[in-house]
Every structure is written in structure tokens, then in C-alpha cells.
Amino acid sequence: MLSSEQLKQYTTDGYIVLRHAIPQADIQRLEQGVANNPPLDGTLDPNAPQYPNPGRYTLATQCLKDPDLAFIVEHPQVVEPVQQILGEQPKLTAYVIYDRTPAGKGLPAHHDYKRWRPVGSSLHWLFTVIPFNDFDEQAGPLYVAPRSHRLNRVMPGNGPCLEVAPAVKPQDEDFVDPKLRRGDLLLMNMHLWHKADDNRSDKHRVGLFNKYAAASFPPATGYFLFDDEVANALSDEGQKLLAVHSNLPLATTRAVLIRYVKGQPQMLLCGSSDNLSLPGGETWDERAIPDWDRGNMIAPLQQHLRQQIHIELPWLSYIGDYQEGEGLCRTYGYTLNDHGFPVAYDATWVDLKSLDHTKLANGWELQAAHSWLDPNIKRGKGLSQAQCRIDQFAY
């Protein structure tokens, strides 16, 4: 358990290192898991090098179904300090092993709050970094910039979602080497700036870079969807760390659109009076930014909304995944203000109080609306990949 001094250090500096936190036997077990699962998930970049040529390679997606990789997710030396820092039940948003092969290039200074990524769009999450070898001068240190996380960046907005101000890049001299060694545990705030040097050694530089979000702060784009085999590789208690898991595909996406009339919420629904549905439709992969994590369905949903009800939404925020037909429906929310031009919608506004759930196409639409209106869930604003290629803080 973290002491009050360690918690204060994390809050102040944006990170803390727990030395020798992970036993060597556990690191060896992880190494065996990597040997059985080469880091070939990669990105969507067709010009990426081929493993094991010099480069930076990723093992992520559904690799957790291997017990030799899954056990670390629920390791008490990891979960207990994470839960202390987050202040509530953590949810695993990413399991990522990076392998920087000899002569592989490092990474420039960056932070990892990203409004288009399932693994980066929660407003309260952290890294758990476990080096498999010493991140020394030869292998390439991981540098951090203390206090660059700027906690005052997150602030209330005019609607149900919080706002995040653009980051301020620290100076080169602001970065320090925390001298991570094999078996250490680095706990790092999502907004903290960091960078990494090239691998100048003749060995692979390998580390586990997991991400955990607070349960009441879901990713704005939706969670990365782990499959059921991943859940089965965890204990009953460990399964609580997965917000969502299913073998069903994310086949559709729909929007809960809310407005207020005389202080009462109304929801926009399409279809006939006895078969009302949320606007939306089939999903597709946007692939405008190379990344391994899938699940951002904002782009297809925006397209459906333009076609069906002729509106252009600047952002959307994830509510949940609900079964629709033979797949899952990734559902988002947005609350409209009174600034729009007063023309009729090609749909029907229905008071939530008077809505009969038996007339709903799937039955869960009302549940999704109440979830969107729940003040205990803290949401950010999710964007499509294409929007974020210009400026992810501009909307």
C-alpha cells in the first residue's frame, strides 16, 4: 500500500516509482508469455518495419488469453496502488507490451490523453509501467517531466461532459530519468509528458505499459473490447477489472440525443410509434490514424446522423455497449442546447417520463438514456480520428 507521502508525491509530480515491486519470478513468467506471443500486433502503418528488424513492436489486443500474460493484470502489487491513486475500482483499458529491438528508435516527448483512442480518452487513468530489463543509457531511458501533468487542465464544461485544456509542452531540461530497472513499477499520470531514447544496446528493450481508468470515468470513445477468452484467463475478482468483454462484434452504433423542455429531458427517436429506435446504424473502421486499438465508432455514427436527421455533432461521448441482433451496439450520448435553428427533425422527441420501453426496438434505449444523465459518471468529449488529425482540443 502507498503511504501518504507517496500519494502526495504522485499528485505533485505526476508519477512515482516503486522499486523492486514485481518479483523476478513474475518477470520471468511474463517473459515466457512474450516468447509464446511475439509482439506482432503493430499498427495500421503499412510502412512499419518487420519484426525483429530495428523498430518498436507491440503485443496487445487479445494476448491476455495467455495466463502467463494475464496474471499481472490482477497482481496485488499493481492493483492495490492503482486503486489507491484512482480512488475507486480500476478498469483495464489497455494491456500493451512494447519491444524496442536493437537500434530501434525512441519516441519524442508526448502525453497520452487522446480523445480519439479507446485507451486514452478517459479523464482519470494512469500507466503501470514494468520494465523487463534495465532502462539504462544503453537500452534507452524512459524520461518523465515532473509536474507536467497540470491537474488544472480538466474543468467543468457547459454541458454534461468535462473540458480539457490543451497541454503545454515542457522544455527539454524539464525531463528527468527515473532510472527504471527490471521489476520496478512506474505509476504515471495520463497527462504526464514523457519520452524515450533509442535502444543502443544489442538486446531487446521490453516493458509492460498497462493503463487503468477509474470505473466512473469511462473512455469517451468507448472501451477496447476484450473477448471472453481474456475474461476466462482471469480470476473472478480479476474479471471485475474488465469493463466490457464479449465475443460479439461491435456491429452497430447509435446516439442518445437529449434536449430539455421546461426542465424535463426528451430523447430523439426514429421509426414508428410502436417500434422506436435510436438514430445510427452499422459500424466501420475509420483508420485515419494508425493505432492497434479499435472501438472508436464516432465517425460512422456522425455519418449516420448526417444522413438520417441532418445534424453535425462536434463530439460524442460513450455510454455503453448493448446487444442488438447478433452483435453489440456501441452507444454514445450528446445533449443539445437551445442554439440550433428551430426546424423539425426527421424523428420524434419523446419525454423520458412517458416513454414506454415496450415500444422500443431493442428495449435498452431508456436504460442508456438514464446512464447518460447519471451525474456520477464523469465523461469526456470523444472525437473521430479525422477530427483529431487537425487538433484534438479544438472542439
C-alpha positions in Angstrom: 0.0 0.0 0.0 1.2 3.5 -0.7 2.0 5.8 2.1 0.5 9.3 2.4 3.9 10.7 1.4 3.9 8.5 -1.8 0.4 9.6 -2.7 1.4 13.2 -2.2 4.4 12.7 -4.4 2.3 11.2 -7.2 -0.2 14.0 -7.0 2.5 16.7 -7.1 4.9 15.2 -9.6 2.5 13.1 -11.7 4.5 9.8 -11.1 6.1 7.6 -8.6 8.5 4.6 -8.8 8.1 1.6 -6.6 11.4 -0.2 -6.6 11.6 -4.0 -7.0 7.8 -4.1 -6.8 7.4 -7.1 -9.1 9.3 -10.4 -8.1 11.8 -11.8 -10.5 9.8 -15.0 -10.9 6.9 -13.0 -12.2 9.0 -11.1 -14.7 10.4 -14.5 -15.9 6.8 -15.7 -16.3 5.9 -12.6 -18.3 9.0 -13.2 -20.5 7.8 -16.7 -21.2 4.4 -15.3 -22.2 6.1 -12.9 -24.6 8.1 -15.8 -26.0 4.9 -17.6 -26.8 3.2 -14.4 -28.2 5.6 -12.4 -30.4 4.8 -8.6 -30.4 3.2 -8.6 -33.9 0.1 -6.5 -33.3 1.8 -3.5 -34.7 -0.1 -0.5 -36.1 -2.1 0.2 -39.2 1.0 1.7 -40.8 1.8 -0.3 -44.0 5.4 1.0 -43.9 6.2 -0.3 -40.4 9.3 -2.5 -40.2 9.1 -6.2 -39.9 9.9 -7.9 -36.5 12.6 -8.3 -35.3 14.3 -5.6 -37.5 15.1 -2.3 -35.7 11.9 -0.8 -34.6 9.2 -0.6 -31.9 6.7 -3.5 -31.8 3.5 -4.1 -29.9 1.9 -7.0 -28.2 -1.6 -6.0 -27.2 -5.2 -6.8 -28.5 -6.3 -10.2 -27.2 -3.0 -11.5 -25.9 -4.3 -11.6 -22.3 -5.9 -15.0 -23.0 -2.5 -16.5 -22.3 -2.4 -17.0 -18.5 1.4 -16.2 -18.5 0.4 -12.7 -19.5 -2.9 -12.3 -17.8 -1.8 -12.8 -14.2 -0.1 -9.4 -14.0 -3.3 -7.6 -14.7 -4.7 -8.5 -11.2 -1.4 -8.7 -9.4 -1.9 -7.1 -6.0 1.4 -5.2 -6.2 -0.1 -3.5 -9.2 -3.9 -3.3 -8.5 -3.6 -2.1 -4.9 -1.6 1.1 -5.5 -3.6 1.8 -8.7 -6.9 1.6 -6.8 -5.5 3.9 -4.1 -4.5 6.5 -6.6 -7.7 6.3 -8.7 -9.8 6.3 -5.5 -12.2 3.6 -6.8 -12.5 0.4 -8.7 -10.0 0.4 -11.6 -10.8 -0.8 -15.1 -8.2 -2.1 -17.5 -8.2 0.0 -20.7 -5.1 -1.4 -22.3 -2.6 -4.2 -22.0 0.4 -3.4 -24.0 3.9 -4.8 -24.2 6.4 -2.8 -26.2 9.6 -4.4 -27.6 12.1 -1.9 -28.9 14.6 -4.1 -30.8 18.3 -3.3 -31.0 18.8 0.0 -33.0 15.1 0.7 -32.6 14.3 4.4 -32.4 12.9 6.1 -29.3 9.8 8.3 -29.0 9.6 12.1 -28.9 8.1 13.9 -26.0 4.3 13.4 -25.7 1.5 12.7 -23.3 -1.2 10.1 -23.7 -4.5 11.7 -23.1 -6.0 11.3 -26.6 -9.6 12.0 -27.4 -9.8 9.5 -30.4 -8.4 6.5 -28.6 -10.2 3.9 -26.5 -7.1 3.5 -24.4 -6.6 7.3 -23.9 -9.9 9.1 -23.7 -10.9 8.6 -20.1 -10.4 11.6 -17.9 -9.0 9.7 -14.9 -6.4 7.0 -15.7 -2.8 6.1 -15.2 0.0 4.0 -16.6 1.6 1.0 -14.8 5.0 0.5 -16.4 7.0 -2.6 -15.6 10.5 -2.9 -17.3 11.6 -6.4 -18.2 15.2 -5.1 -18.4 17.1 -2.1 -17.1 16.1 1.1 -19.0 19.6 2.4 -18.7 21.7 4.5 -21.1 22.3 1.6 -23.5 18.8 0.3 -23.6 17.3 3.8 -23.7 15.9 5.5 -20.6 12.2 6.4 -20.3 12.3 10.1 -19.3 9.4 11.9 -17.5 8.8 15.6 -16.9 7.7 16.1 -13.3 4.6 18.2 -12.7 3.9 18.5 -16.5 0.5 16.8 -16.0 -1.1 20.1 -14.9 -4.2 18.9 -12.9 -6.0 22.2 -13.6 -6.4 21.3 -17.3 -9.6 19.3 -16.5 -12.5 21.6 -15.8 -16.3 21.7 -15.8 -18.0 22.4 -19.2 -21.3 23.9 -20.2 -22.9 20.5 -20.7 -22.7 17.1 -19.1 -19.1 16.5 -20.1 -15.9 17.9 -18.7 -13.5 20.0 -20.7 -9.7 19.5 -21.1 -7.4 22.4 -22.0 -4.6 21.9 -24.4 -1.4 20.6 -23.0 1.7 22.7 -22.6 4.9 21.0 -23.8 7.7 21.1 -21.2 11.2 22.2 -22.0 14.0 19.6 -22.7 15.6 20.4 -19.4 12.4 19.6 -17.6 12.8 15.8 -18.3 14.4 13.5 -15.8 15.5 9.9 -15.9 13.7 7.9 -13.1 16.3 5.1 -13.6 13.8 2.3 -14.2 15.2 -1.1 -13.6 13.9 -4.6 -14.2 11.0 -5.3 -11.8 10.3 -1.7 -10.9 6.8 -0.3 -11.1 6.3 3.2 -12.5 2.9 4.7 -11.8 2.4 7.6 -14.2 -0.5 10.1 -14.7 -2.2 10.1 -18.0 -1.3 13.8 -18.7 2.4 13.5 -17.7 4.8 14.2 -20.6 7.4 11.5 -21.3 9.8 10.4 -23.9 12.2 7.5 -24.6 15.7 7.2 -26.1 16.9 4.9 -28.9 17.9 1.4 -28.0 21.6 1.5 -28.4 22.2 -2.0 -26.9 22.4 -5.4 -28.6 19.4 -6.7 -26.6 15.6 -6.1 -26.8 14.2 -3.4 -24.6 10.9 -4.8 -23.3 8.4 -3.3 -20.9 4.7 -3.7 -20.0 2.8 -0.4 -20.3 -0.8 -1.1 -19.0 -3.5 1.5 -18.5 -6.2 1.6 -15.8 -9.1 4.0 -15.7 -11.4 4.8 -12.8 -14.7 3.0 -13.1 -16.8 6.2 -13.1 -14.6 7.8 -15.8 -15.3 5.7 -19.0 -13.3 6.4 -22.1 -15.1 9.0 -24.3 -14.7 6.8 -27.4 -15.7 3.5 -25.6 -13.5 0.8 -24.1 -11.3 -1.5 -26.1 -13.4 -4.7 -26.3 -11.7 -7.7 -24.9 -13.1 -11.1 -25.8 -14.5 -13.7 -23.5 -11.3 -15.8 -23.5 -9.5 -12.9 -22.0 -12.0 -12.8 -19.2 -11.7 -16.5 -18.7 -7.9 -16.2 -18.1 -8.6 -14.0 -15.1 -10.0 -15.0 -11.7 -13.5 -14.0 -10.7 -12.0 -11.0 -8.9 -9.8 -10.2 -11.8 -12.7 -10.1 -14.2 -14.0 -7.1 -12.3 -11.1 -5.2 -13.9 -12.7 -5.6 -17.3 -15.4 -3.0 -18.0 -16.6 -4.9 -21.1 -15.8 -8.2 -22.7 -17.7 -10.2 -25.4 -17.1 -12.4 -28.4 -19.9 -10.4 -30.3 -18.6 -7.8 -32.7 -19.3 -4.0 -32.4 -21.7 -4.2 -35.3 -23.9 -1.1 -34.8 -23.6 2.3 -33.2 -26.3 4.7 -32.0 -26.8 8.0 -30.3 -28.8 9.0 -27.3 -29.7 12.6 -28.1 -31.2 14.6 -25.3 -32.8 18.0 -25.1 -34.7 19.8 -22.2 -38.1 21.2 -22.5 -39.4 23.1 -19.4 -36.7 21.4 -17.4 -37.7 17.9 -18.5 -35.5 15.6 -20.6 -36.6 14.4 -24.0 -35.0 11.8 -26.3 -34.9 11.8 -30.1 -36.2 8.5 -31.6 -36.7 7.3 -35.1 -39.2 4.8 -36.6 -42.9 4.2 -36.0 -44.7 4.8 -32.7 -44.6 1.2 -31.7 -41.0 0.5 -32.9 -38.9 3.4 -31.8 -35.1 3.3 -32.3 -32.1 5.5 -31.7 -30.6 7.1 -34.7 -27.5 5.3 -36.0 -26.6 2.2 -38.0 -23.8 -0.2 -39.0 -20.2 0.4 -37.9 -17.0 0.6 -39.9 -13.3 1.1 -39.0 -12.2 4.7 -39.6 -8.4 4.0 -39.8 -7.5 7.7 -40.2 -4.8 7.4 -37.5 -2.6 4.3 -37.2 -3.2 2.5 -33.9 -3.9 -1.0 -32.8 -6.8 -0.3 -30.5 -10.2 -0.4 -32.2 -13.6 0.7 -30.9 -14.0 4.4 -31.7 -17.3 4.4 -33.7 -17.8 8.1 -33.6 -17.0 8.6 -37.3 -19.6 6.1 -38.6 -22.2 7.5 -36.1 -21.6 11.1 -37.2 -22.2 9.9 -40.8 -25.5 8.2 -39.9 -26.7 11.3 -38.0 -25.9 13.5 -41.0 -27.9 11.2 -43.3 -30.8 10.3 -41.0 -31.6 13.5 -39.1 -29.3 16.1 -40.8 -27.2 17.2 -37.8 -23.5 17.6 -37.4 -22.3 16.9 -33.9 -18.9 18.3 -32.8 -18.3 15.4 -30.4 -19.9 12.4 -28.7 -19.3 10.5 -25.5 -19.5 6.8 -24.8 -22.4 5.4 -22.8 -22.2 1.6 -23.1 -22.4 -1.5 -25.3 -25.8 -3.2 -25.7 -26.8 -6.2 -27.6 -28.6 -5.5 -30.9 -29.3 -8.5 -33.1 -26.2 -10.7 -33.5 -23.8 -8.0 -32.3 -23.2 -5.2 -29.9 -24.3 -1.6 -30.3 -21.7 0.9 -29.2 -23.9 3.7 -27.9 -22.9 7.4 -27.4 -24.6 10.4 -26.0 -25.0 14.1 -26.7 -27.1 16.8 -25.1 -28.4 19.6 -27.4 -28.7 23.2 -26.4 -31.1 25.9 -27.5 -28.8 27.5 -30.0 -29.8 25.4 -33.1 -32.1 26.6 -35.9 -35.7 25.7 -35.0 -36.6 23.4 -37.8 -38.3 20.0 -37.4 -36.2 16.8 -37.1 -36.8 13.7 -39.2 -37.6 11.9 -35.9 -39.7 12.3 -32.8 -38.9 13.9 -29.4 -40.3 11.8 -26.6 -40.5 12.7 -22.9 -38.4 10.2 -20.9 -41.0 10.1 -18.2 -43.7 9.0 -20.6 -41.6 6.6 -22.7 -43.0 3.1 -22.8 -40.0 0.7 -23.0 -42.1 -1.9 -24.7 -42.3 0.3 -27.8 -38.5 0.5 -28.1 -36.8 -1.5 -30.9 -34.2 -3.1 -28.5 -35.5 -2.4 -25.0 -32.4 -0.9 -23.6 -32.7 2.6 -25.1 -34.2 4.0 -21.9 -31.5 2.4 -19.8 -28.9 4.1 -22.0 -30.6 7.5 -21.6 -30.7 7.2 -17.8 -27.0 6.3 -17.9 -26.2 9.3 -20.0 -28.0 11.5 -17.4 -26.3 9.9 -14.4 -24.3 12.7 -12.7 -22.0 10.2 -11.0 -20.4 9.2 -14.3 -17.7 11.7 -15.4 -17.3 11.8 -19.1 -15.0 13.5 -21.7 -15.7 14.5 -25.2 -14.8 11.9 -27.8 -13.7 12.8 -31.4 -13.3 10.9 -34.6 -9.7 10.1 -35.7 -10.1 12.5 -38.7 -11.1 15.4 -36.4 -8.0 14.8 -34.2 -5.6 14.9 -37.1 -6.2 18.7 -37.1 -6.4 19.5 -33.4 -7.9 17.2 -30.8 -8.6 20.1 -28.4 -10.3 22.4 -31.0 -13.9 21.2 -30.5 
